[in-house]
Amino acid sequence: GASEIEKIAEKIETRRNSRIEVTAAIRVKFLKICREVARSKGIRNKIDVEDLKRLRDDCKARVEANNGENASMKRNFFILFGQWDEDFVLLQLYEKGIENVSQVESNWFHFRDFSFYYTKIVSKRKFFATGTAYAFKWLFLFYLLTAVLFCWIMEERTICPNNDPDRPYLGWLSAIYFASVTMSTVGYGDLSLDPDSTDDRWRVFIATVYMIVSIWVGYTVFAVAADAALSGLSVCSVGDWLTEMYDKMVARDDVSLDEQIRRIRIIRFTELVVLGLFYNLIGIFVARIFIRLSDGEEEDWTWMTTLYWAVQTTTTIGYGDLSMPVDMRWFQIFYTTLGTVLVGSVFGGIASLSQELQDLKRFYAWKRREVSKRLLEDMQGENDDGKIDQYEFLVGSLLVLNKLERSDIDQIMDRFRELAGTKGYIDFQEDTVGEIGLQESQSDDHMETEEVMLDIDDTKQIYM
């Protein structure tokens, strides 16, 4: 059967996956409501289960009164844009709290402890809460402000031309195209601000600041792509499929370390090649459409020239040695951005590969460690009885595998000694003041602010 450690891990994982998503404002409202009930009874940090049920019933009545046709669908839609149904979320919290109290067979609901372990703070606007949405929000604003800056404020005609009556959109199209090639560092050189052609120093200064801002926007897009690759969520991930196919071809239980390393390298390299090939094929075929529609003699590219252009664009090199159709700027606005994403994915994939190989080598060596005197010396605590229990083995293995640092151990054990005191163990009493260790001397307002930030399981950044 499962060990005590495995049961604890399963229990924590189950609890983590069943947390209720709330905004910071809803969590604060929940805590304030519970705290007001507690104060009215002359207690703190907990309320009677009957009071909790009354809160649940009142909230349920409000929710039912406001429910109309397709209420659930409307609620989920409005949440995407920051319009949360607070009563509905509070009702979920009250019902979860009643369930939790019944499980621990207690008459008290410890609301601070509950909010810490059973709620998960998310962005109010879930649609914009991902790194990708965050990056493209800034990208859109950057493109818009570029058109405003060069077409209306500075009236820079080298970047925002208006000399084609048949194409009145050419000015802002060229400005957005200029923003894209600048941000992505492709920089073909077909559009630029010539500092020697103007005596206005402020225009040169603004152009200089603009370049710095564009690098920051490009870095944001780059970082999101790299982070996605490091998290195993690359734009065109085929790693799982390749791993499965490779395992079927090898079909052996005992695979050497060298072969495992070779397999991972082949899979990751193939994944990056497929990603790059996919991007370049998109560029080639779309560019061929614009080339065939163009009347310029210098723009009569061959297939090889088109491939040459696609590669220098996706790699953000951008020599600028080819004459391109003006209307192709519609496509290049998006394609140069994809080039930045590709480079970010490649560098993220390389960094991920290095870490993956290090973990593989360390785990491979650890699995082959036999019972020995050195093993006992490494993993035994002060109780030198010649035996290693499951807790000693777990902690020792995590340290050996670099999954846990000594500094982490120190902080955890300092916290244990603080909570355990002189007893050497932690127990629970109903009259305990601080269920999650906050000092009684702290003000309630300060605790409410602190509780909003207490999300021990939340490791991903929330983009507001």
Backbone torsions as a table, in degrees:
resi	resn	phi	psi	omega
1	GLY	NA	174.7	-179.3
2	ALA	-70.3	144.3	178.1
3	SER	-77.0	172.1	178.1
4	GLU	-60.9	-40.6	-179.0
5	ILE	-64.5	-42.9	179.5
6	GLU	-65.1	-36.2	177.1
7	LYS	-66.7	-41.0	177.4
8	ILE	-63.1	-44.3	-180.0
9	ALA	-61.8	-41.9	179.8
10	GLU	-65.6	-39.6	-179.9
11	LYS	-64.6	-44.2	-179.8
12	ILE	-67.5	-39.3	179.5
13	GLU	-65.4	-40.6	177.9
14	THR	-63.3	-45.1	178.5
15	ARG	-62.9	-40.9	179.9
16	ARG	-63.2	-41.2	-177.3
17	ASN	-74.5	-16.8	-178.1
18	SER	-102.9	10.7	179.1
19	ARG	-64.2	149.2	-179.8
20	ILE	-92.0	129.4	178.9
21	GLU	-77.5	128.8	179.1
22	VAL	-138.1	158.8	170.5
23	THR	-87.6	165.5	178.4
24	ALA	-60.1	-39.7	-178.9
25	ALA	-64.7	-39.6	179.8
26	ILE	-68.7	-38.9	178.4
27	ARG	-63.4	-43.0	178.8
28	VAL	-61.5	-42.4	179.5
29	LYS	-63.2	-41.8	178.4
30	PHE	-60.8	-46.4	-179.3
31	LEU	-65.8	-39.8	179.7
32	LYS	-64.9	-42.0	178.9
33	ILE	-61.5	-47.3	179.6
34	CYS	-64.9	-38.4	-178.5
35	ARG	-68.6	-36.1	177.5
36	GLU	-64.8	-39.2	176.7
37	VAL	-64.5	-42.6	-179.6
38	ALA	-63.8	-42.5	-180.0
39	ARG	-64.7	-35.8	179.9
40	SER	-65.2	-21.4	178.1
41	LYS	-100.8	3.1	178.5
42	GLY	75.7	22.8	178.1
43	ILE	-126.3	177.9	-179.8
44	ARG	-143.9	150.0	173.3
45	ASN	69.7	2.0	177.1
46	LYS	-156.7	153.5	176.8
47	ILE	-134.2	158.2	178.6
48	ASP	-68.6	146.9	-177.6
49	VAL	-62.7	-29.0	177.6
50	GLU	-68.4	-36.9	174.9
51	ASP	-65.4	-37.6	178.1
52	LEU	-63.9	-40.0	178.8
53	LYS	-66.2	-36.0	177.2
54	ARG	-65.9	-40.3	176.0
55	LEU	-61.6	-41.4	178.7
56	ARG	-61.7	-45.5	-177.8
57	ASP	-65.2	-42.6	179.0
58	ASP	-62.8	-43.1	-179.4
59	CYS	-67.7	-38.8	-179.9
60	LYS	-64.0	-36.7	178.4
61	ALA	-65.2	-39.9	178.4
62	ARG	-66.5	-40.7	-179.7
63	VAL	-64.7	-45.5	-179.4
64	GLU	-65.0	-32.6	179.0
65	ALA	-69.1	-31.2	-177.4
66	ASN	-92.7	-10.6	-178.5
67	ASN	-71.9	131.7	175.3
68	GLY	-123.8	-158.4	178.3
69	GLU	-69.7	135.5	179.4
70	ASN	56.8	40.9	-176.4
71	ALA	-62.2	-41.3	-178.2
72	SER	-64.7	-43.3	179.9
73	MET	-64.3	-43.6	179.1
74	LYS	-64.5	-39.5	-178.6
75	ARG	-63.1	-45.6	179.9
76	ASN	-65.6	-35.3	178.9
77	PHE	-67.0	-46.6	-177.0
78	PHE	-69.8	-26.9	177.5
79	ILE	-61.7	-35.2	-179.7
80	LEU	-57.7	-29.2	-176.1
81	PHE	-111.5	22.3	170.7
82	GLY	89.0	6.3	-179.5
83	GLN	-101.1	90.1	-177.1
84	TRP	-89.5	142.6	172.0
85	ASP	-86.0	95.8	-172.8
86	GLU	-62.2	-41.3	-179.1
87	ASP	-62.9	-38.0	179.6
88	PHE	-64.9	-42.6	178.9
89	VAL	-67.5	-41.1	178.0
90	LEU	-61.9	-37.9	177.5
91	LEU	-62.0	-41.8	176.7
92	GLN	-60.4	-40.5	179.9
93	LEU	-65.5	-44.7	-179.6
94	TYR	-63.4	-43.8	-179.5
95	GLU	-66.0	-39.6	176.8
96	LYS	-65.4	-37.7	178.4
97	GLY	-64.4	-42.8	177.6
98	ILE	-62.4	-41.5	177.1
99	GLU	-61.9	-42.1	-179.3
100	ASN	-65.1	-42.0	179.7
101	VAL	-63.2	-41.1	179.8
102	SER	-65.9	-31.8	-180.0
103	GLN	-69.7	-38.1	-178.3
104	VAL	-89.8	0.7	177.1
105	GLU	53.9	56.9	-179.8
106	SER	-130.5	157.7	176.2
107	ASN	-97.1	0.9	-176.9
108	TRP	-116.9	140.7	176.5
109	PHE	-109.4	110.7	-179.7
110	HIS	-87.6	93.7	-168.7
111	PHE	-70.9	-31.7	177.8
112	ARG	-67.9	-44.2	178.1
113	ASP	-62.4	-41.3	180.0
114	PHE	-62.7	-46.5	-178.3
115	SER	-63.6	-28.7	-179.6
116	PHE	-72.9	-42.2	-172.0
117	TYR	-97.0	-22.2	-170.5
118	TYR	-118.4	8.1	175.6
119	THR	-126.1	153.6	-179.5
120	LYS	-132.3	119.9	-179.2
121	ILE	-77.5	129.8	176.7
122	VAL	-126.4	166.3	178.2
123	SER	-64.9	144.8	178.7
124	LYS	-60.7	-39.3	178.9
125	ARG	-103.0	89.4	-173.7
126	LYS	-63.6	-28.6	-179.4
127	PHE	-63.2	-30.9	-178.4
128	PHE	-105.7	17.1	-173.3
129	ALA	-87.1	-9.1	-178.6
130	THR	-88.6	159.4	177.7
131	GLY	-62.8	-36.1	179.8
132	THR	-64.5	-44.8	178.9
133	ALA	-64.2	-38.6	178.6
134	TYR	-61.8	-46.1	-178.6
135	ALA	-65.0	-44.2	-176.9
136	PHE	-75.9	-20.4	172.4
137	LYS	-65.6	-46.4	177.6
138	TRP	-67.9	-33.6	178.3
139	LEU	-64.2	-43.5	178.5
140	PHE	-63.0	-45.3	178.8
141	LEU	-63.0	-37.1	179.3
142	PHE	-64.2	-44.3	178.2
143	TYR	-63.5	-43.9	-178.0
144	LEU	-64.0	-46.5	-178.6
145	LEU	-67.8	-29.5	176.2
146	THR	-63.1	-46.7	178.5
147	ALA	-61.9	-42.1	179.2
148	VAL	-65.1	-43.5	-176.7
149	LEU	-64.3	-51.9	-172.4
150	PHE	-86.1	-24.6	-177.4
151	CYS	-93.3	-34.5	-174.6
152	TRP	-112.1	-36.5	-177.3
153	ILE	-86.4	-57.6	-177.8
154	MET	-86.6	-21.6	-176.4
155	GLU	49.3	51.4	-178.3
156	GLU	-84.9	101.7	-172.1
157	ARG	-76.6	-14.9	173.8
158	THR	-73.3	-22.4	178.9
159	ILE	-105.6	-32.5	-176.8
160	CYS	-125.1	72.9	-176.8
161	PRO	-71.9	148.9	177.3
162	ASN	-134.9	37.1	-174.2
163	ASN	-101.9	16.6	-179.9
164	ASP	-125.2	98.7	-177.9
165	PRO	-65.0	-22.7	179.2
166	ASP	-76.7	-18.7	179.4
167	ARG	-130.7	78.3	-178.0
168	PRO	-65.8	-16.4	179.7
169	TYR	-83.6	-4.5	-171.5
170	LEU	-59.8	-35.1	-176.9
171	GLY	-62.2	-58.2	-177.8
172	TRP	-71.2	-28.1	174.8
173	LEU	-62.9	-45.1	179.9
174	SER	-65.6	-36.2	179.5
175	ALA	-65.6	-43.1	178.8
176	ILE	-68.3	-37.9	175.5
177	TYR	-61.3	-42.6	177.3
178	PHE	-60.7	-40.6	178.5
179	ALA	-62.3	-40.8	-176.8
180	SER	-67.2	-46.4	-178.1
181	VAL	-71.9	-26.1	176.9
182	THR	-74.8	-47.7	-179.5
183	MET	-60.0	-41.4	-176.9
184	SER	-81.2	-4.1	-177.5
185	THR	64.6	16.8	175.5
186	VAL	-66.9	-52.0	172.8
187	GLY	51.9	67.0	179.1
188	TYR	-61.7	-29.2	-178.6
189	GLY	90.8	3.1	179.7
190	ASP	-78.1	-20.2	173.7
191	LEU	-129.0	131.7	179.5
192	SER	-165.6	160.0	173.9
193	LEU	-92.9	119.7	-178.1
194	ASP	-88.7	106.4	-177.9
195	PRO	-66.3	-21.8	-179.6
196	ASP	-79.2	-13.3	-175.7
197	SER	-94.0	2.3	-179.0
198	THR	-137.6	144.7	177.7
199	ASP	-97.6	-0.9	-179.3
200	ASP	-83.8	106.7	-177.2
201	ARG	-66.0	-31.5	-178.5
202	TRP	-65.2	-30.8	177.9
203	ARG	-68.0	-40.8	177.2
204	VAL	-66.0	-39.1	179.3
205	PHE	-63.7	-44.9	179.1
206	ILE	-62.2	-40.6	178.6
207	ALA	-63.3	-36.3	178.3
208	THR	-66.6	-44.8	177.7
209	VAL	-63.1	-37.1	-180.0
210	TYR	-61.2	-40.9	179.1
211	MET	-62.5	-39.9	179.7
212	ILE	-65.1	-43.5	179.1
213	VAL	-63.5	-39.7	-178.8
214	SER	-64.3	-34.9	177.2
215	ILE	-65.6	-39.2	178.8
216	TRP	-63.9	-43.3	178.6
217	VAL	-63.9	-43.6	178.3
218	GLY	-61.7	-39.3	178.4
219	TYR	-63.8	-37.7	179.2
220	THR	-61.1	-47.7	178.3
221	VAL	-64.2	-42.7	179.4
222	PHE	-60.0	-45.5	-176.7
223	ALA	-65.5	-37.8	178.6
224	VAL	-63.9	-43.6	179.1
225	ALA	-65.1	-41.5	179.5
226	ALA	-66.0	-40.0	179.1
227	ASP	-64.7	-38.7	177.4
228	ALA	-63.1	-40.8	179.1
229	ALA	-66.5	-41.6	179.5
230	LEU	-65.9	-27.7	-179.9
231	SER	-88.1	1.6	-179.0
232	GLY	78.5	21.8	-177.7
233	LEU	-122.1	43.8	-177.9
234	SER	-63.4	159.6	-171.7
235	VAL	-59.4	-35.0	-177.7
236	CYS	-130.2	61.8	-173.4
237	SER	-75.4	119.9	174.8
238	VAL	-123.1	14.8	-175.5
239	GLY	-62.2	-40.8	-178.6
240	ASP	-63.9	-42.6	179.8
241	TRP	-65.1	-42.5	179.2
242	LEU	-66.0	-38.2	178.1
243	THR	-62.1	-44.8	179.9
244	GLU	-62.9	-43.1	179.7
245	MET	-64.8	-41.0	-178.6
246	TYR	-66.2	-41.2	179.8
247	ASP	-63.1	-35.9	178.1
248	LYS	-67.4	-36.5	179.8
249	MET	-70.9	-38.7	-179.2
250	VAL	-74.3	-51.3	173.6
251	ALA	52.4	46.0	176.7
252	ARG	-133.2	144.4	-179.8
253	ASP	-78.8	-42.7	-177.1
254	ASP	-99.3	96.6	179.5
255	VAL	-104.4	130.6	-177.9
256	SER	-67.2	161.7	179.8
257	LEU	-61.8	-43.2	-179.7
258	ASP	-60.0	-38.4	-179.8
259	GLU	-71.5	-35.9	176.5
260	GLN	-64.3	-41.6	177.9
261	ILE	-64.4	-43.4	178.8
262	ARG	-61.5	-41.4	179.9
263	ARG	-62.1	-46.6	-178.9
264	ILE	-63.4	-41.7	180.0
265	ARG	-63.9	-43.2	179.4
266	ILE	-62.3	-44.9	-177.7
267	ILE	-64.3	-48.1	-177.8
268	ARG	-67.6	-39.9	178.5
269	PHE	-64.9	-43.1	178.5
270	THR	-62.2	-39.3	179.2
271	GLU	-61.5	-44.3	179.2
272	LEU	-67.5	-37.7	178.0
273	VAL	-64.2	-43.8	178.7
274	VAL	-62.3	-41.1	178.4
275	LEU	-61.7	-48.1	178.9
276	GLY	-64.7	-40.4	179.1
277	LEU	-64.0	-40.8	179.6
278	PHE	-61.5	-47.3	179.3
279	TYR	-62.0	-44.2	-177.1
280	ASN	-68.7	-36.3	177.0
281	LEU	-63.5	-38.2	175.4
282	ILE	-59.0	-48.1	-179.5
283	GLY	-62.3	-41.3	-177.6
284	ILE	-63.6	-50.7	-174.6
285	PHE	-69.7	-38.6	178.2
286	VAL	-70.0	-40.7	179.0
287	ALA	-62.7	-36.4	179.1
288	ARG	-62.1	-33.6	177.8
289	ILE	-64.1	-45.9	179.8
290	PHE	-67.5	-36.4	179.3
291	ILE	-64.0	-42.4	-179.2
292	ARG	-68.1	-27.4	178.9
293	LEU	-86.4	-9.5	-177.5
294	SER	-84.8	147.6	179.3
295	ASP	-100.5	-8.0	-177.0
296	GLY	-71.8	134.8	179.7
297	GLU	-68.1	-36.5	-178.9
298	GLU	-72.1	-11.5	-177.1
299	GLU	-101.6	15.3	179.0
300	ASP	-86.9	78.6	-175.9
301	TRP	-80.2	150.4	168.8
302	THR	-86.8	173.0	176.5
303	TRP	-61.7	-37.5	179.6
304	MET	-67.5	-38.3	177.5
305	THR	-65.1	-37.8	178.6
306	THR	-65.1	-40.9	175.7
307	LEU	-62.0	-43.0	178.5
308	TYR	-58.6	-43.8	179.3
309	TRP	-66.0	-42.6	-178.1
310	ALA	-62.4	-42.5	-178.2
311	VAL	-67.2	-43.3	-179.4
312	GLN	-69.4	-20.9	177.4
313	THR	-83.1	-47.8	-178.2
314	THR	-67.4	-26.9	176.5
315	THR	-87.9	0.5	-180.0
316	THR	61.2	24.7	177.1
317	ILE	-77.0	-53.9	173.9
318	GLY	57.0	71.9	-179.8
319	TYR	-64.0	-34.5	-178.1
320	GLY	78.1	23.7	-176.9
321	ASP	-97.9	7.8	179.9
322	LEU	-118.9	142.1	174.8
323	SER	-86.3	122.7	-173.4
324	MET	-113.4	145.9	175.5
325	PRO	-60.7	137.4	-177.7
326	VAL	-61.2	-40.9	-178.1
327	ASP	-66.6	-16.5	178.4
328	MET	-71.0	-10.5	177.2
329	ARG	-62.3	-27.5	174.9
330	TRP	-55.2	-44.8	-178.6
331	PHE	-77.5	-37.8	-175.4
332	GLN	-66.8	-26.2	175.5
333	ILE	-55.4	-43.1	-178.9
334	PHE	-84.4	-34.6	-173.6
335	TYR	-71.3	-38.4	177.7
336	THR	-66.7	-33.4	175.3
337	THR	-65.3	-40.8	176.3
338	LEU	-62.4	-33.6	176.9
339	GLY	-62.0	-39.6	177.1
340	THR	-64.9	-40.8	177.5
341	VAL	-63.1	-40.0	179.9
342	LEU	-62.5	-47.8	-179.8
343	VAL	-61.9	-41.1	177.3
344	GLY	-62.3	-40.6	178.9
345	SER	-66.0	-39.0	-179.8
346	VAL	-64.8	-49.9	-179.7
347	PHE	-65.7	-38.5	175.9
348	GLY	-63.8	-39.4	178.4
349	GLY	-65.0	-38.0	178.3
350	ILE	-65.9	-44.5	178.2
351	ALA	-63.8	-39.9	178.5
352	SER	-64.8	-38.5	179.2
353	LEU	-63.0	-43.4	-179.9
354	SER	-60.8	-45.4	180.0
355	GLN	-67.3	-38.5	-179.7
356	GLU	-63.4	-40.6	179.6
357	LEU	-69.2	-37.7	177.4
358	GLN	-63.0	-44.7	178.8
359	ASP	-63.8	-39.1	-179.8
360	LEU	-63.0	-47.0	-179.4
361	LYS	-62.4	-42.3	-178.7
362	ARG	-65.9	-43.3	-178.5
363	PHE	-70.0	-35.7	179.2
364	TYR	-62.5	-44.1	179.4
365	ALA	-67.9	-38.5	-179.0
366	TRP	-65.1	-40.5	-178.4
367	LYS	-63.7	-24.9	-177.3
368	ARG	-96.0	10.0	178.5
369	ARG	-79.5	125.1	-178.1
370	GLU	-94.0	166.0	175.6
371	VAL	-66.2	125.6	-178.1
372	SER	-153.3	171.8	177.8
373	LYS	-64.5	-36.8	178.7
374	ARG	-64.2	-39.2	178.4
375	LEU	-61.9	-43.2	178.3
376	LEU	-63.2	-42.6	-179.3
377	GLU	-65.3	-36.6	-177.8
378	ASP	-71.3	-36.8	-168.8
379	MET	-107.4	-9.4	179.8
380	GLN	-81.6	146.6	174.9
381	GLY	-89.2	-150.7	-178.2
382	GLU	-68.4	-28.4	179.9
383	ASN	-77.5	85.1	-174.6
384	ASP	-82.4	77.1	-178.6
385	ASP	-104.6	8.6	179.6
386	GLY	76.4	14.3	-178.9
387	LYS	-131.1	146.5	176.8
388	ILE	-114.3	117.4	177.5
389	ASP	-86.1	176.2	-174.0
390	GLN	-64.2	-32.2	-179.0
391	TYR	-72.2	-41.8	177.1
392	GLU	-64.4	-41.7	-179.7
393	PHE	-64.7	-40.9	179.9
394	LEU	-63.4	-51.2	-178.3
395	VAL	-64.0	-44.1	179.2
396	GLY	-62.0	-41.2	179.9
397	SER	-66.9	-41.2	178.4
398	LEU	-61.9	-37.7	177.9
399	LEU	-69.2	-42.8	-180.0
400	VAL	-63.2	-39.0	-178.1
401	LEU	-83.0	4.1	-179.5
402	ASN	60.5	27.0	173.8
403	LYS	-86.5	-11.9	-178.2
404	LEU	-144.1	135.7	-179.6
405	GLU	-101.1	157.6	178.4
406	ARG	-60.8	-36.4	179.3
407	SER	-63.2	-34.7	176.2
408	ASP	-65.0	-42.7	178.8
409	ILE	-60.0	-44.1	-178.8
410	ASP	-60.3	-45.4	-179.3
411	GLN	-65.7	-41.3	179.8
412	ILE	-63.7	-44.2	-178.0
413	MET	-72.6	-31.3	173.7
414	ASP	-62.0	-40.2	178.5
415	ARG	-67.7	-38.5	177.5
416	PHE	-61.6	-46.5	-179.5
417	ARG	-64.0	-33.7	178.1
418	GLU	-66.2	-41.2	-178.4
419	LEU	-79.9	-34.0	-176.4
420	ALA	-81.8	-30.7	-177.3
421	GLY	68.5	-141.6	-177.7
422	THR	-84.6	-7.6	-176.9
423	LYS	-72.1	-31.8	-177.9
424	GLY	86.4	4.9	176.6
425	TYR	-152.4	164.9	-179.1
426	ILE	-110.4	128.4	173.0
427	ASP	-128.0	179.0	-175.5
428	PHE	-131.0	136.1	174.6
429	GLN	-128.7	146.7	-175.6
430	GLU	-62.8	-26.5	-178.2
431	ASP	-92.6	11.9	176.7
432	THR	-65.1	132.8	-176.1
433	VAL	-75.9	-50.7	-173.6
434	GLY	-104.9	98.0	-177.3
435	GLU	-68.1	-27.4	178.9
436	ILE	-120.9	22.9	167.3
437	GLY	89.5	6.5	177.1
438	LEU	-78.2	143.0	-174.5
439	GLN	-72.4	144.4	-178.6
440	GLU	-66.4	-24.6	-177.0
441	SER	-73.2	-12.6	179.6
442	GLN	-71.5	147.8	177.0
443	SER	-74.1	153.3	-179.6
444	ASP	-62.9	-38.3	-180.0
445	ASP	-63.3	-41.3	178.9
446	HIS	-65.8	-37.7	-179.9
447	MET	-66.2	-38.4	179.1
448	GLU	-61.8	-42.3	178.6
449	THR	-65.2	-40.5	-177.8
450	GLU	-68.8	-38.0	-177.9
451	GLU	-64.2	-32.4	179.7
452	VAL	-62.2	-31.8	-177.0
453	MET	-89.0	-6.3	-175.6
454	LEU	-85.0	92.0	175.7
455	ASP	-132.2	87.1	-170.9
456	ILE	-65.5	-27.2	-176.6
457	ASP	-92.8	-8.4	-176.1
458	ASP	-87.1	108.4	-178.3
459	THR	-110.9	-14.3	-178.5
460	LYS	-89.6	145.2	180.0
461	GLN	-70.9	138.6	175.5
462	ILE	-100.5	119.7	-179.7
463	TYR	-89.4	115.6	-177.0
464	MET	-85.6	NA	NA
